[in-house]
């Protein structure tokens, strides 16, 4: 190994350690520190809006105001209202950001509503400017799906990776459309992630499912599909079964998570019935 190679390796290790420290330790503390003054700003902005309105009404009702003074006071009232509304917007953005980091660090096994979870993950992805401005997004979420079990950390990492794969697959395309659908049957909650990206060749899909069956990507030579493998592998630990294929102009990755009897990490293969998919699928 040359000095340059060793320097690159050590630099990568330090960078990985730094990212881990920021994610697990520094960022939650930073967000918590920001939350207190932000709550104060939001509360005071609402009070300011009400006090300005009440003061103008009281003074004008008591003595009356000239048109000039009344106009200026109304401008102050509009400014106070704008400050309050912008504070609410900032608070909402802060919650989307902090919520993502809290989910990433929450490793407690608990009940999770996947429709609500996906809505929050997509809201966080709006911080990614290319996604916000250049991808046509459609969420068709069934809010009545049963809760599944698992950790916020697992679902946050894997769903982010699956959506990011769709974004990358659509890069450079004129039509960039992402559709996410949630639904359920008597045993599973299903997620369909559809994108108008470059089709995934059947040979690569076959290698992907071989790696998932073996639970080892090394012999299968996944290459650029390693991220997709990692996401599905995590969800397999929640009992997930999968389907990858093409429907019209859309790539479709379907994930089904069992909710009946709170099954987790099931390795028993399921027969095809409605949306029940075996872990290794016949290619579309």
C-alpha positions in Angstrom: 0.0 0.0 0.0 1.5 3.4 -1.0 1.5 6.4 1.3 -1.2 8.0 -0.7 -3.4 4.9 -0.5 -2.9 4.7 3.3 -3.6 8.4 3.6 -6.9 8.0 1.7 -7.9 5.0 3.8 -7.2 6.8 7.1 -9.0 9.9 5.8 -12.0 7.8 4.9 -12.0 6.2 8.4 -11.8 9.6 10.1 -14.6 10.9 7.9 -16.8 7.9 8.7 -16.1 8.3 12.5 -16.9 12.0 12.2 -20.2 11.3 10.4 -21.1 8.8 13.1 -20.3 11.2 15.9 -22.4 14.0 14.3 -25.4 11.7 13.6 -25.5 9.9 16.9 -24.2 12.5 19.4 -23.7 16.1 18.1 -26.8 16.6 15.9 -29.5 15.6 18.4 -27.9 17.9 21.0 -27.6 20.7 18.5 -31.3 20.4 17.5 -32.3 20.2 21.1 -30.4 23.4 21.8 -32.0 25.2 18.9 -35.5 24.1 19.9 -35.7 26.2 23.1 -35.1 29.6 21.5 -37.2 28.6 18.5 -40.2 27.8 20.7 -39.7 31.2 22.4 -39.6 33.0 19.0 -42.8 31.2 17.9 -44.7 31.9 21.1 -43.6 35.6 21.3 -44.5 36.2 17.6 -48.0 35.0 18.3 -48.3 37.2 21.3 -46.9 40.2 19.4 -49.5 39.7 16.6 -52.4 39.6 19.1 -51.1 42.5 21.2 -50.6 44.8 18.2 -54.1 44.0 17.0 -55.6 44.6 20.5 -53.6 47.9 21.0 -54.7 49.3 17.7 -58.3 48.5 18.4 -58.2 50.0 21.9 -56.5 53.2 20.9 -58.6 53.8 17.9 -61.8 53.0 19.8 -60.8 55.4 22.7 -59.7 58.5 20.9 -59.8 57.7 17.3 -56.7 58.0 15.0 -55.9 60.0 12.0 -55.9 58.1 8.8 -52.0 58.4 8.6 -51.5 57.0 12.0 -54.1 54.2 11.5 -52.4 53.3 8.2 -49.0 53.0 9.9 -50.4 50.9 12.7 -52.1 48.6 10.2 -48.7 48.1 8.5 -47.2 47.2 11.9 -50.0 44.7 12.4 -49.4 43.2 9.0 -45.6 42.9 9.8 -46.4 41.2 13.1 -48.7 38.8 11.3 -46.0 38.0 8.7 -43.4 37.4 11.4 -45.8 35.0 13.1 -46.5 33.1 9.9 -42.8 32.9 9.0 -42.1 31.6 12.5 -44.6 28.9 12.0 -43.0 27.9 8.7 -39.6 27.9 10.2 -40.8 25.8 13.2 -42.4 23.3 10.7 -39.1 23.0 8.8 -37.2 22.5 12.0 -39.6 19.7 13.0 -39.1 18.0 9.7 -35.3 18.1 10.1 -35.2 17.2 13.8 -37.7 14.4 13.3 -35.5 12.7 10.7 -32.5 12.7 13.1 -34.6 11.4 16.0 -35.9 8.6 13.8 -32.4 7.7 12.7 -31.3 7.3 16.3 -34.4 5.5 17.7 -33.6 1.8 17.8 -36.5 0.8 20.1 -38.8 -1.9 18.6 -42.3 -0.4 18.5 -45.4 0.0 16.4 -45.0 2.0 13.2 -47.6 3.5 10.9 -45.9 3.2 7.5 -48.2 5.8 5.8 -47.4 8.4 8.4 -43.7 7.4 8.3 -43.4 7.7 4.5 -45.1 11.2 4.6 -42.5 12.4 7.0 -39.6 10.9 5.1 -40.7 12.5 1.9 -41.1 15.8 3.7 -37.5 15.6 4.9 -36.4 14.9 1.3 -37.8 18.2 0.2 -34.6 19.7 1.7 -32.9 18.1 -1.3 -33.4 20.8 -3.9 -33.2 18.5 -6.9 -36.0 16.4 -5.4 -38.1 19.4 -4.5 -38.0 21.2 -7.8 -37.4 18.5 -10.4 -39.3 15.5 -9.4 -43.1 15.2 -9.7 -44.2 13.5 -6.5 -47.5 11.8 -5.8 -48.3 10.1 -2.5 -51.3 7.7 -2.4 -51.3 6.7 1.2 -53.9 4.6 2.9 -54.2 6.1 6.4 -56.0 3.1 7.7 -53.2 0.6 7.3 -52.4 -1.3 10.5 -49.3 -0.6 12.4 -46.3 -2.8 11.8 -43.5 -3.5 14.3 -39.9 -2.5 13.9 -37.5 0.3 14.7 -37.7 3.9 13.5 -34.0 3.7 12.6 -34.5 0.6 10.3 -37.4 2.1 8.5 -35.9 5.6 8.2 -32.6 4.2 6.7 -34.2 1.7 4.4 -37.0 3.9 3.0 -34.7 6.8 2.5 -32.4 4.5 0.5 -35.2 3.2 -1.6 -36.5 6.6 -2.5 -33.0 7.9 -3.1 -32.4 5.0 -5.5 -35.5 6.1 -7.5 -34.2 9.7 -7.6 -30.8 8.4 -8.9 -32.5 6.2 -11.5 -34.4 9.2 -12.9 -31.4 11.5 -13.1 -31.1 13.1 -16.5 -34.6 12.0 -17.6 -37.1 14.5 -19.0 -40.0 12.9 -17.2 -39.2 12.4 -13.5 -42.2 11.1 -11.6 -42.2 9.4 -8.2 -45.4 7.6 -7.0 -45.6 6.0 -3.5 -48.6 3.9 -2.6 -49.4 2.2 0.7 -52.1 -0.4 1.2 -52.8 -3.6 3.1 -54.5 -7.0 3.0 -55.3 -9.4 5.8 -51.7 -10.0 6.7 -49.4 -7.4 5.1 -48.9 -3.7 4.8 -47.6 -3.0 1.3 -45.5 -0.1 -0.1 -45.1 0.4 -3.9 -42.3 2.8 -4.8 -42.7 3.7 -8.5 -40.4 5.8 -10.6 -39.9 6.7 -14.3 -36.2 6.0 -14.1 -34.0 3.8 -16.3 -35.3 0.2 -16.2 -33.5 -2.2 -14.0 -32.3 -5.1 -16.2 -33.6 -8.6 -15.3 -30.1 -9.9 -14.9 -29.4 -7.4 -12.1 -32.7 -8.1 -10.5 -32.0 -11.8 -10.5 -28.6 -11.2 -8.8 -30.3 -8.9 -6.3 -32.7 -11.6 -5.1 -30.0 -14.3 -5.1 -28.0 -12.0 -2.7 -31.1 -11.5 -0.5 -31.7 -15.2 -0.4 -28.1 -15.9 0.6 -28.0 -12.8 2.8 -24.6 -12.1 1.3 -24.0 -9.6 -1.6 -20.3 -10.5 -2.1 -20.7 -13.5 -4.4 -23.4 -11.9 -6.5 -21.4 -8.9 -7.8 -24.2 -6.3 -7.2 -22.1 -3.3 -8.0 -24.4 -0.2 -8.2 -27.3 -2.2 -6.7 -25.6 -2.6 -3.4 -27.6 0.2 -1.9 -30.9 -1.4 -3.0 -29.7 -4.7 -1.5 -28.9 -3.0 1.8 -32.3 -1.3 2.1 -34.2 -4.6 1.3 -31.9 -6.6 3.6 -32.8 -4.3 6.6 -36.5 -4.6 5.8 -36.1 -8.4 5.5 -35.2 -8.3 9.2 -38.7 -6.8 9.8 -40.2 -9.8 8.0 -40.4 -8.0 4.7 -41.0 -9.7 1.3 -40.3 -8.0 -2.0 -41.1 -7.6 -5.6 -39.0 -5.7 -8.2 -40.2 -5.2 -11.8 -41.5 -2.9 -14.5 -45.1 -1.6 -15.0 -45.5 0.5 -18.1 -43.1 3.4 -17.9 -42.5 2.8 -14.2 -39.9 0.8 -12.2 -41.8 -0.7 -9.2 -40.2 -1.8 -5.9 -42.9 -3.4 -3.7 -42.2 -4.1 0.0 -44.7 -6.0 2.1 -44.3 -6.0 5.9 -46.3 -8.4 8.0 -48.5 -7.0 10.8 -50.6 -10.0 11.7 -49.5 -11.5 15.0 -46.7 -8.9 15.1 -44.3 -11.2 13.2 -40.8 -10.0 12.8 -37.8 -11.4 11.0 -39.8 -14.3 9.5 -37.8 -16.4 7.2 -40.6 -18.7 6.1 -41.5 -18.2 2.5 -45.0 -17.1 1.7 -47.1 -18.4 -1.2 -48.6 -15.9 -3.7 -52.0 -14.8 -2.5 -53.2 -11.2 -3.2 -50.1 -9.2 -2.2 -48.1 -12.0 -0.5 -44.8 -12.2 -2.2 -42.1 -14.8 -1.8 -38.6 -13.5 -0.8 -37.2 -14.5 -4.2 -39.5 -13.4 -7.0 -40.2 -14.7 -10.4 -39.1 -11.7 -12.6 -41.7 -9.6 -14.3 
